[in-house]
């Protein structure tokens, strides 16, 4: 995602006329490659992340964390969480 932000920032700076990006041209033989590099790096990054399974692992980890949080919330609402169990044991 950072590469996309950088690419959009470079294009915005070009059109705003700020910094060295203002002088870059859109010609194939000129500076077009400078505008394209961040987007190409983003495509390479996404291909690598998908190819190694990194994005799927992150998705599964988030889903498992949501399940753990939901289970803990349900146990607390039923009075069956760890704190409630300790309080019941101490009261006996």
Secondary structure in CASP SS format (residue, H / E / C, confidence):
PFRMAT SS
TARGET T0000
AUTHOR 0000-0000-0000
METHOD secondary structure of the structure
MODEL  1
X C 1.00
X H 1.00
X H 1.00
X H 1.00
X H 1.00
X H 1.00
X H 1.00
X H 1.00
X H 1.00
X H 1.00
X H 1.00
X H 1.00
X H 1.00
X H 1.00
X H 1.00
X H 1.00
X C 1.00
X C 1.00
X C 1.00
X H 1.00
X H 1.00
X H 1.00
X H 1.00
X C 1.00
X C 1.00
X C 1.00
X C 1.00
X C 1.00
X C 1.00
X C 1.00
X C 1.00
X H 1.00
X H 1.00
X H 1.00
X H 1.00
X H 1.00
X H 1.00
X H 1.00
X H 1.00
X H 1.00
X H 1.00
X H 1.00
X H 1.00
X H 1.00
X H 1.00
X H 1.00
X H 1.00
X H 1.00
X H 1.00
X H 1.00
X H 1.00
X H 1.00
X C 1.00
X H 1.00
X H 1.00
X H 1.00
X H 1.00
X H 1.00
X H 1.00
X H 1.00
X H 1.00
X H 1.00
X H 1.00
X H 1.00
X H 1.00
X H 1.00
X H 1.00
X H 1.00
X H 1.00
X H 1.00
X H 1.00
X H 1.00
X H 1.00
X H 1.00
X H 1.00
X H 1.00
X H 1.00
X H 1.00
X C 1.00
X C 1.00
X C 1.00
X H 1.00
X H 1.00
X H 1.00
X H 1.00
X H 1.00
X H 1.00
X H 1.00
X H 1.00
X H 1.00
X H 1.00
X C 1.00
END
